[in-house]
Every structure is written in C-alpha cells, then in structure tokens.
C-alpha cells in the first residue's frame, strides 16, 4: 500500500500524538522508536526527519504541556471572581489535575536519566508562568494580601520552590493520584509537610499574613 503524503506540520503532529499515547500506555522506557513508527504507520526515516532521538519527541510533548499550562494560567489570572490567593490555589489545582491525565509522561520527565531534559523544561516553565503569576501577585498587592517590592523575583522563587516539591517520580505519582489542592486529605506525611512548607515560605516571600493560604484552601473545600 502506498504511503499517504501529508503536510509536514500534520505529520509531525501525528508523530507527537502517537508517541504521547504510547508513553502513557506503555511507559517511556518501554516504548521504542519502532513502536512509534509502527503505530503512526510511517517509515523509520520519516521519524528521523522530524526527531533525532526519542528524548527529542519527549521534549516536544513537554513543550505542548507548557503551552497548555500557560493557557490555563492566563485564563485563571484574568478571572474577576477570585482574589489573588484563590487564583494561585486554583492554578495549582488545575496543574495537578493535568498531571493526573499525563502521569506516564510527567513521571518519565522526573527520572534521573532525563535530568537534563527536566532542567530545560523547568527553565521554560518559569518563563512560561512568569507573566500570569506576576499579574496575580500585583493583584494581591493591590488587594492588600501581599507586600513585596519585587513581584517578579518573588514569583520566580515560588515557582522554583514548587518544582522542588515534585522533584521525584514518587512525588509526581502521588500528586497524580491525589491532586493536592485545595483538598489535601489522604496525602502522605511527607507531602503534607512539603505543602505546609510551600504555603509558609510563599507567605513570607510575598509578605502575606501567616496561614492565609491554608485558610483560603480550607474555604475552597466547602
């Protein structure tokens, strides 16, 4: 059967979608390039035309996640029915929900062998989230919830600290199974400790009232 010629962007998108489905189904380690080629019904050379390695297609999938992450953050930052603290909690809840749907790929990104790729994506993530989060911090300053002269630096610090909470495949797996905001019930003691630390340090960095993040999270449960 003759292979169907497709627009390059369409073909690349199909390869990315096929690889993502296989990574989620079989796991990153257990998926071979030959599996992707077979499922996408393309020649081996077609894959290598678009991607040099399996890591490179994982990087492309991660970039897609970052685009979705920015879309979610922008939408929440623009809402007028939430205060700044609520917006930060809702964004976190949305992200943990997204992790649940993409668990296999996200866990793979946190494995030691993908450390270089993880660091690259983490840096991209900081740049991706800086603008919407900065808007939220500036809103918090206007509302009187936050008191900082350095909103950009504050949010970069908090994003980096948040990434540290999900620093191992085990922690990612736990969050994927039990998204932790606003409801933190049923988490391990270590994850509870991590969240308490994140709330406490974020409040200090932002100049917020002690305990305000936990207070708002409890309100959101109701």
Residue frames as qw, qx, qy, qz and C-alpha x, y, z in Angstrom:
[[0.000, 0.888, 0.459, 0.000, 0.00, 0.00, 0.00],
 [0.395, 0.515, -0.036, 0.760, 1.40, 3.39, -0.97],
 [0.334, -0.428, -0.481, 0.689, 2.10, 5.72, 1.93],
 [0.083, 0.891, 0.415, 0.162, -0.04, 8.83, 2.11],
 [0.416, 0.233, -0.108, 0.872, 1.84, 12.09, 1.70],
 [0.283, -0.833, -0.468, 0.086, 0.86, 14.63, 4.34],
 [0.063, 0.904, -0.115, 0.407, 1.66, 18.21, 5.19],
 [0.513, 0.285, -0.611, 0.531, 4.87, 18.29, 7.32],
 [0.250, -0.335, 0.429, -0.801, 3.15, 20.00, 10.25],
 [0.846, -0.136, -0.065, -0.511, 0.35, 17.43, 10.18],
 [0.846, 0.153, -0.495, 0.127, 2.82, 14.55, 10.04],
 [0.259, 0.342, -0.598, 0.676, 4.89, 15.96, 12.90],
 [0.514, -0.296, 0.270, -0.759, 1.75, 16.44, 14.99],
 [0.919, -0.039, -0.251, -0.301, 0.70, 12.84, 14.34],
 [0.671, 0.234, -0.594, 0.377, 4.10, 11.56, 15.47],
 [0.042, -0.336, 0.517, -0.786, 3.93, 13.60, 18.67],
 [0.709, -0.201, 0.106, -0.668, 0.38, 12.46, 19.45],
 [0.904, 0.076, -0.410, -0.093, 1.26, 8.84, 18.70],
 [0.478, 0.286, -0.630, 0.541, 4.36, 8.95, 20.90],
 [0.292, -0.329, 0.408, -0.800, 2.43, 10.56, 23.75],
 [0.855, -0.129, -0.085, -0.495, -0.27, 7.88, 23.61],
 [0.849, 0.143, -0.487, 0.149, 2.36, 5.13, 23.66],
 [0.229, 0.363, -0.581, 0.691, 4.32, 6.75, 26.50],
 [0.519, -0.281, 0.297, -0.751, 1.13, 6.94, 28.55],
 [0.923, -0.010, -0.164, -0.349, 0.12, 3.39, 27.67],
 [0.920, 0.112, -0.302, 0.221, 3.46, 1.57, 27.86],
 [0.567, -0.732, 0.093, 0.367, 5.74, 4.00, 29.65],
 [0.251, 0.890, -0.329, -0.194, 8.60, 5.98, 28.17],
 [0.306, -0.531, 0.781, 0.122, 11.25, 3.31, 28.79],
 [0.566, 0.115, 0.816, 0.013, 9.22, 0.52, 27.23],
 [0.577, 0.759, 0.236, -0.190, 8.34, 2.46, 24.10],
 [0.575, -0.174, 0.468, 0.648, 10.77, 2.10, 21.22],
 [0.181, 0.476, -0.273, -0.816, 11.04, 4.34, 18.21],
 [0.122, -0.007, -0.891, -0.437, 9.99, 1.34, 16.14],
 [0.031, 0.505, 0.817, -0.277, 6.75, 1.22, 18.18],
 [0.141, 0.642, 0.148, -0.739, 6.04, 4.86, 17.35],
 [0.134, 0.337, -0.626, -0.690, 6.79, 4.31, 13.68],
 [0.052, -0.198, -0.962, -0.183, 4.55, 1.26, 13.51],
 [0.059, 0.603, 0.677, -0.418, 1.64, 2.92, 15.31],
 [0.148, 0.672, -0.023, -0.725, 1.93, 6.07, 13.17],
 [0.764, 0.441, 0.458, 0.108, 2.23, 3.95, 10.01],
 [0.284, 0.920, -0.249, -0.103, 5.28, 5.79, 8.72],
 [0.829, 0.333, -0.314, 0.321, 8.75, 4.77, 7.61],
 [0.703, -0.473, -0.180, 0.499, 11.60, 4.81, 10.13],
 [0.441, 0.141, 0.133, 0.876, 13.25, 7.55, 8.11],
 [0.153, -0.720, -0.358, -0.574, 10.16, 9.73, 8.46],
 [0.624, -0.727, -0.247, 0.149, 10.56, 9.73, 12.24],
 [0.651, -0.321, 0.057, 0.685, 14.22, 10.73, 11.99],
 [0.262, 0.532, 0.309, 0.744, 13.34, 13.51, 9.57],
 [0.315, -0.793, -0.194, -0.485, 11.42, 15.23, 12.38],
 [0.615, -0.726, 0.252, -0.178, 13.17, 13.93, 15.51],
 [0.377, 0.596, -0.700, 0.113, 16.73, 12.74, 16.03],
 [0.183, 0.107, -0.903, 0.374, 16.01, 10.81, 19.23],
 [0.393, -0.558, -0.724, -0.095, 13.18, 9.60, 21.45],
 [0.333, -0.468, -0.379, 0.726, 14.19, 12.23, 24.01],
 [0.036, -0.048, 0.242, 0.969, 13.59, 14.90, 21.39],
 [0.350, -0.407, -0.625, -0.567, 9.99, 13.86, 20.86],
 [0.467, -0.554, -0.608, 0.326, 9.51, 13.77, 24.65],
 [0.236, -0.269, -0.093, 0.929, 10.81, 17.35, 24.68],
 [0.170, -0.190, -0.469, -0.846, 8.19, 18.27, 22.04],
 [0.455, -0.532, -0.699, -0.144, 5.45, 16.69, 24.15],
 [0.421, -0.479, -0.426, 0.642, 6.64, 18.64, 27.19],
 [0.075, -0.041, 0.158, 0.984, 6.53, 21.86, 25.14],
 [0.336, -0.422, -0.618, -0.571, 2.89, 21.11, 24.39],
 [0.498, -0.561, -0.610, 0.256, 2.25, 20.79, 28.12],
 [0.306, -0.303, -0.170, 0.886, 3.85, 24.16, 28.70],
 [0.130, -0.201, -0.403, -0.883, 1.57, 25.76, 26.10],
 [0.491, -0.527, -0.641, -0.267, -1.44, 24.23, 27.87],
 [0.501, -0.434, -0.466, 0.586, -0.05, 25.33, 31.23],
 [0.133, -0.091, 0.029, 0.987, 0.24, 28.94, 30.02],
 [0.300, -0.368, -0.544, -0.692, -3.30, 28.86, 28.60],
 [0.543, -0.555, -0.627, 0.067, -4.70, 27.68, 31.95],
 [0.431, -0.363, -0.303, 0.769, -2.69, 30.24, 33.93],
 [0.018, 0.094, 0.227, 0.969, -3.74, 33.11, 31.66],
 [0.400, -0.481, -0.603, -0.494, -7.42, 32.17, 31.92],
 [0.562, -0.569, -0.536, 0.272, -7.31, 31.99, 35.72],
 [0.363, -0.209, -0.129, 0.899, -5.27, 35.19, 36.05],
 [0.092, -0.215, -0.342, -0.910, -7.94, 37.01, 34.02],
 [0.353, -0.557, -0.744, -0.108, -10.87, 35.90, 36.21],
 [0.079, -0.475, 0.161, -0.862, -12.57, 38.63, 38.22],
 [0.746, -0.479, -0.214, -0.410, -14.36, 36.36, 40.71],
 [0.880, -0.240, -0.265, 0.314, -11.24, 35.27, 42.64],
 [0.243, -0.936, 0.245, 0.075, -8.77, 37.08, 44.86],
 [0.343, 0.715, -0.609, -0.020, -5.06, 36.66, 44.25],
 [0.322, -0.357, 0.847, -0.226, -4.55, 33.85, 46.76],
 [0.766, 0.261, 0.491, -0.322, -7.51, 31.92, 45.38],
 [0.653, 0.691, -0.232, -0.206, -6.11, 32.30, 41.87],
 [0.100, 0.609, -0.785, 0.064, -2.76, 30.82, 42.93],
 [0.505, -0.101, 0.804, -0.298, -4.54, 27.87, 44.56],
 [0.773, 0.467, 0.267, -0.336, -6.82, 27.29, 41.56],
 [0.483, 0.705, -0.498, -0.148, -3.85, 27.32, 39.18],
 [0.124, -0.432, 0.879, -0.159, -2.07, 24.75, 41.35],
 [0.655, 0.146, 0.648, -0.360, -5.21, 22.59, 41.45],
 [0.720, 0.619, -0.037, -0.312, -5.54, 22.80, 37.65],
 [0.296, 0.664, -0.685, -0.053, -1.91, 21.81, 37.16],
 [0.319, -0.249, 0.886, -0.225, -2.15, 18.80, 39.46],
 [0.741, 0.358, 0.427, -0.375, -5.29, 17.74, 37.61],
 [0.605, 0.693, -0.323, -0.224, -3.40, 17.99, 34.33],
 [0.025, -0.536, 0.840, -0.073, -0.58, 15.88, 35.77],
 [0.641, 0.014, 0.699, -0.315, -3.06, 13.12, 36.56],
 [0.781, 0.547, 0.165, -0.253, -4.06, 12.87, 32.90],
 [0.577, 0.715, -0.387, 0.077, -0.42, 12.89, 31.75],
 [0.714, -0.624, 0.314, -0.046, 1.08, 10.85, 34.58],
 [0.932, 0.063, 0.212, 0.286, 3.19, 8.47, 32.48],
 [0.542, 0.650, -0.004, 0.533, 4.99, 11.19, 30.58],
 [0.203, -0.875, 0.188, -0.397, 5.39, 13.55, 33.56],
 [0.836, -0.484, 0.254, 0.052, 6.84, 10.76, 35.72],
 [0.855, 0.267, 0.131, 0.426, 9.33, 9.97, 32.94],
 [0.267, 0.818, -0.077, 0.504, 10.46, 13.59, 32.88],
 [0.439, -0.790, 0.295, -0.310, 11.34, 13.35, 36.59],
 [0.974, -0.128, 0.040, 0.180, 13.51, 10.24, 36.29],
 [0.486, -0.676, 0.304, 0.464, 17.26, 10.65, 36.82],
 [0.587, 0.088, 0.575, 0.563, 18.12, 9.68, 33.25],
 [0.231, 0.727, 0.447, 0.468, 16.04, 12.61, 31.98],
 [0.397, -0.662, -0.266, 0.578, 17.54, 15.12, 34.41],
 [0.261, -0.160, 0.290, 0.907, 18.97, 17.35, 31.67],
 [0.101, -0.430, -0.638, -0.630, 15.66, 17.48, 29.85],
 [0.369, -0.704, -0.587, 0.150, 13.84, 18.08, 33.14],
 [0.353, -0.507, -0.102, 0.780, 16.03, 21.08, 33.95],
 [0.107, 0.061, 0.459, 0.880, 15.48, 22.53, 30.48],
 [0.242, -0.567, -0.678, -0.401, 11.72, 22.16, 30.77],
 [0.411, -0.657, -0.469, 0.424, 11.76, 23.62, 34.28],
 [0.248, -0.313, 0.090, 0.912, 13.51, 26.74, 32.99],
 [0.088, -0.267, -0.593, -0.754, 11.00, 27.03, 30.16],
 [0.339, -0.620, -0.707, -0.028, 8.21, 26.59, 32.70],
 [0.318, -0.539, -0.291, 0.724, 9.45, 29.52, 34.76],
 [0.046, -0.138, 0.315, 0.938, 9.44, 31.79, 31.71],
 [0.200, -0.376, -0.764, -0.485, 6.02, 30.46, 30.68],
 [0.386, -0.658, -0.642, 0.079, 4.37, 31.17, 34.02],
 [0.358, -0.170, -0.232, 0.888, 6.11, 34.40, 34.95],
 [0.110, -0.225, -0.249, -0.936, 3.68, 36.79, 33.21],
 [0.538, -0.511, -0.499, -0.447, 0.36, 35.41, 34.54],
 [0.652, -0.439, -0.497, 0.367, 1.74, 34.82, 38.03],
 [0.296, -0.015, -0.137, 0.945, 3.23, 38.32, 38.15],
 [0.291, -0.401, -0.327, -0.805, -0.21, 39.72, 37.30],
 [0.666, -0.514, -0.530, -0.105, -1.68, 37.73, 40.18],
 [0.569, -0.278, -0.371, 0.679, 0.96, 38.95, 42.63],
 [0.073, 0.153, 0.049, 0.984, 0.37, 42.54, 41.55],
 [0.497, -0.498, -0.448, -0.552, -3.37, 41.98, 42.13],
 [0.698, -0.436, -0.513, 0.246, -2.54, 40.64, 45.59],
 [0.372, -0.062, -0.215, 0.901, -0.55, 43.77, 46.36],
 [0.211, -0.323, -0.226, -0.894, -3.49, 45.96, 45.32],
 [0.654, -0.469, -0.503, -0.315, -5.84, 43.87, 47.47],
 [0.332, -0.713, 0.418, -0.454, -3.54, 44.18, 50.48],
 [0.985, -0.165, 0.006, -0.059, -2.89, 40.43, 50.66],
 [0.845, 0.104, -0.023, 0.524, 0.77, 40.75, 49.59],
 [0.142, -0.975, 0.120, 0.123, 3.50, 43.21, 50.47],
 [0.764, -0.154, 0.349, 0.520, 6.57, 42.92, 48.27],
 [0.131, 0.818, -0.204, -0.522, 8.60, 45.36, 46.20],
 [0.037, 0.449, -0.800, -0.398, 9.82, 42.54, 43.96],
 [0.812, 0.174, 0.290, -0.475, 6.83, 40.67, 42.48],
 [0.746, 0.508, -0.400, -0.158, 8.80, 39.15, 39.59],
 [0.236, 0.463, -0.802, 0.293, 11.62, 37.84, 41.75],
 [0.518, -0.161, 0.617, -0.570, 9.13, 36.62, 44.35],
 [0.873, 0.246, 0.108, -0.406, 7.19, 34.55, 41.84],
 [0.618, 0.523, -0.587, 0.009, 10.33, 33.08, 40.25],
 [0.060, -0.386, 0.811, -0.435, 11.39, 31.92, 43.71],
 [0.666, 0.017, 0.499, -0.554, 7.98, 30.39, 44.42],
 [0.839, 0.399, -0.207, -0.305, 7.81, 28.61, 41.04],
 [0.425, 0.497, -0.737, 0.170, 11.26, 27.13, 41.66],
 [0.277, -0.243, 0.763, -0.531, 10.25, 26.03, 45.13],
 [0.800, 0.166, 0.220, -0.534, 7.02, 24.49, 43.80],
 [0.736, 0.456, -0.480, -0.141, 9.01, 22.48, 41.27],
 [0.113, 0.438, -0.823, 0.344, 11.16, 21.16, 44.10],
 [0.637, -0.094, 0.516, -0.564, 8.06, 19.65, 45.73],
 [0.915, 0.318, 0.157, -0.193, 7.62, 17.45, 42.66],
 [0.050, 0.780, -0.603, -0.159, 11.26, 16.51, 42.39],
 [0.223, -0.242, 0.942, 0.061, 11.00, 12.71, 42.23],
 [0.383, -0.091, -0.750, -0.531, 8.89, 10.22, 40.22],
 [0.267, -0.349, -0.854, 0.278, 7.35, 9.04, 43.50],
 [0.035, 0.425, 0.354, -0.832, 6.14, 12.53, 44.43],
 [0.311, 0.172, -0.426, -0.832, 4.76, 13.08, 40.93],
 [0.349, -0.184, -0.891, -0.225, 2.93, 9.76, 41.14],
 [0.139, -0.414, -0.728, 0.529, 1.38, 10.71, 44.47],
 [0.170, 0.398, 0.080, -0.898, 0.17, 14.06, 43.20],
 [0.317, 0.072, -0.674, -0.663, -1.18, 12.43, 40.04],
 [0.335, -0.309, -0.890, -0.030, -3.26, 10.05, 42.13],
 [0.294, -0.726, -0.549, 0.293, -4.31, 12.64, 44.73],
 [0.245, 0.610, 0.097, 0.747, -4.25, 16.21, 43.38],
 [0.471, -0.285, -0.581, 0.600, -3.41, 18.19, 46.49],
 [0.018, 0.225, 0.212, -0.951, -5.22, 21.49, 46.19],
 [0.241, -0.646, 0.309, -0.655, -7.49, 22.64, 47.61],
 [0.893, -0.362, 0.039, -0.263, -8.13, 19.25, 49.27],
 [0.205, 0.622, -0.736, 0.172, -5.02, 17.81, 50.93],
 [0.788, -0.270, 0.413, -0.368, -6.76, 14.88, 52.60],
 [0.975, 0.120, 0.184, -0.018, -5.16, 11.47, 52.19],
 [0.501, 0.747, -0.394, 0.190, -1.66, 12.66, 51.27],
 [0.804, -0.067, -0.413, 0.423, 1.47, 11.16, 52.77],
 [0.471, -0.792, -0.155, 0.356, 3.00, 12.90, 55.79],
 [0.510, -0.216, 0.283, 0.783, 5.96, 13.98, 53.68],
 [0.166, 0.478, 0.508, 0.697, 3.76, 15.56, 51.02],
 [0.310, -0.861, -0.400, -0.050, 1.70, 17.31, 53.72],
 [0.543, -0.607, 0.023, 0.580, 4.95, 18.66, 55.13],
 [0.416, 0.103, 0.425, 0.797, 6.03, 19.82, 51.67],
 [0.015, -0.705, -0.509, -0.494, 2.76, 21.68, 51.14],
 [0.438, -0.838, -0.254, 0.203, 2.90, 23.31, 54.58],
 [0.536, -0.381, 0.193, 0.728, 6.43, 24.46, 53.77],
 [0.272, 0.363, 0.508, 0.732, 5.33, 25.80, 50.38],
 [0.192, -0.843, -0.441, -0.242, 2.49, 27.76, 51.96],
 [0.535, -0.745, -0.116, 0.382, 4.66, 29.10, 54.79],
 [0.504, -0.237, 0.296, 0.776, 7.60, 30.15, 52.62],
 [0.187, 0.536, 0.532, 0.628, 5.31, 31.64, 49.94],
 [0.278, -0.888, -0.363, -0.040, 3.62, 33.77, 52.60],
 [0.536, -0.629, 0.066, 0.560, 6.98, 35.01, 53.82],
 [0.442, 0.048, 0.453, 0.773, 8.25, 35.79, 50.32],
 [0.031, 0.598, 0.540, 0.592, 5.03, 37.60, 49.36],
 [0.005, -0.132, 0.366, -0.921, 4.64, 39.40, 52.67],
 [0.554, -0.365, -0.498, -0.558, 1.27, 37.72, 53.27],
 [0.591, -0.492, 0.346, -0.537, -0.46, 37.00, 56.57],
 [0.016, -0.282, 0.955, -0.094, 0.73, 33.77, 58.14],
 [0.319, 0.206, 0.891, -0.248, -1.68, 30.93, 57.43],
 [0.456, 0.469, 0.043, -0.755, -3.67, 32.76, 54.74],
 [0.391, 0.293, -0.740, -0.462, -3.00, 30.15, 52.03],
 [0.109, -0.117, -0.975, 0.157, -4.24, 27.33, 54.23],
 [0.273, 0.395, 0.500, -0.721, -7.26, 29.43, 55.26],
 [0.485, 0.437, -0.252, -0.714, -8.23, 30.04, 51.63],
 [0.309, 0.177, -0.903, -0.241, -7.62, 26.40, 50.72],
 [0.065, 0.228, 0.888, -0.393, -9.97, 25.30, 53.51],
 [0.398, 0.455, 0.221, -0.765, -12.65, 27.74, 52.29],
 [0.429, 0.388, -0.560, -0.593, -12.38, 26.32, 48.78],
 [0.050, 0.009, -0.998, 0.028, -13.16, 22.82, 50.04],
 [0.273, 0.363, 0.670, -0.587, -16.63, 23.89, 51.12]]
